[in-house]
Amino acid sequence: MAKPAERSAARLAAVQALYQMDLSGKGVIDALAEFEAFWIGREVEGIEFQPSDNEFFRNILSGVVDNQRAIDVKIDKALAAGWPLKRIEAVLRAILRAGGYELMYRKDVPARVVITEYVDVTHGFYSDDEPGLVNAVLDTLARDVRAGELEKKAAGHTKR
């Protein structure tokens, strides 16, 4: 089983690869090969890229590409009216798609973990309202695709 830090690094790498694919038009095979060969676990231009759970990285990246239409529809529904996903900045779009993929297709990962991880990734890129936006959209999506999961956890905690 992969360490949590390696899964976090895989999520960050997947967001970066999705962003790069969005801007460059590269396909998933090229993005996977490039990130695994030149980025993950290496130092690039003075920035250290942490070792990653490469299988998890591949799963997120391929899963987003294979299921992008369904993911985008769900994210569009979770976004505020008048702000479709195509109007969202490319890094945020990549974060929402990766988080959406995990919520919709990786039921083995708890929804709260998915939301927290992608809010943390967002903090790495933004310092204003964007982390709150990611939290709100992924929370709304989780309540849609994993009905009851967030409520069950909250009901199990009592105030002391």
N, C-alpha and C positions, 0 to 999 in steps of 0.2 A: 504494500500500500504506500502510495506517495505521501511525502510529508506535506503539511499544509502550506509551507513556504514555497514548495515546488509547484503546487496547484495555483497559488497566487501568482507566481511568475508565469505560469502557463496562460492564465487569464490575461495578464498584461501583454504578453507576447501575441496572443490571439487578437486583442484589441488593436495593437500596433499593425499586425499583418492585415487585418480587415480594413483599417484606415488606408494603408498603403495600396491594397487592392482597389479600393474605392477611387483613389486619386490616379493611380497608374493604369488601371484596367487589366492588371496582371490576373492570371487565373490562380486557382487554389493550389495546383501542383507547384507552380513556380514560387508562390509565396511560402509554402511549406518548406521547400528545398532551401530557399534563401535564408529563412529564419533559422532553420536547424543548422545550416552550415556556417552562417556568418554572424548571427546575433545571439541566440540563446546560449548562456553560459560563457560569454566572451566579453572582452572590453572593447568598445568601439568608440573612437573619438573621445576618450576619457570617461565614458559612461560604462559602468559595469552592469551587464545583463545577467541576472541570476540564473543558476541552473533551474531547469523547468521539468515538469512531468510532461515529457514530449508526447506521450500517448494521449494525455488529456488535451494538450495544445492542439494536436491533430484532430481530435474529436470535436472540439469547439469550432475550429476553423471550418472543417468540412461540414459539420452540422449546420452552421449558419448558412453556408453557401447552398447546401442541399435543400434547406427549409426556409430560405429567405422570404419567399412570398408569404407563407403562413405567419412567420414571425413578424414581418412588417405590418400585416393586417392587424394583428393583436396589439402591436405597439401603437399604431395609428389610433386605435380605439382608446388606448390608455392616455394618449396625449390630449392636451387641451384642444377644444374645438378651434379650428382655424390654423392649427400648427401641425400639419401632417409631417411624418418622418422625413420626407424629402426636403423639408425646409430647415431641418435640424442640422447643425454643423457636423462635419464628417467624423470627427473624433467621438462626439456624443452619439452619433448614429451607430458607430462601431461598438461602443460600450453598451448601448441599449440592445443591439442585435445579439451580442454575445450573452448578455444577461437574459434576454428573452429566450434564447436557445436553451440555456441551462434550465430555466424555469419550465419551459414547455416539454423538453425532451430528456432531461437528466433528473428524473424524479428521485434518483439515489442521492442527490445533493439537496440538503434541506433548503427550503426557500429563504429562510433568514440568512443562511450562509451566502447564498447567491447574491442577495440584495446587499449585504454588508461588504462582500468582496468587490462588487462593481462600484459601490459608492467609494470605497477606498481607492480603486483604480482612478475614478473620476477626480479625487483629490490630488492625484499625481499630475493632472493636466490643468485643473481649474481651481480657483479659490473663491469664486463668487457664488452664484445661485445654482450652478450646474450640479453639484453633488445632491442638493435637495431635489432638483428635477429628476435625476436618475433614481433617487430613493422613492419618490412619489410614483413615477411611471412603473418601476419594477414591483413596487408594493401593489399597485392596482392590477398589474398583470398577474402577479402571484395569486391574488384573491380571485381572479377569473379562472386561471388554468389549474390552480390547486386549491379549489374551494375547501375552506375549513382548516387548512394546514396552519396558517398563521394564527387563527382564532384558537385552535386546540392548544397550541403552545402557550398562548397568553392566559387561557383559562386554567392551565396547570400551575400558574404562579399566583400565589396569594400574597397580599401585603402583610407585613409583620408590624 
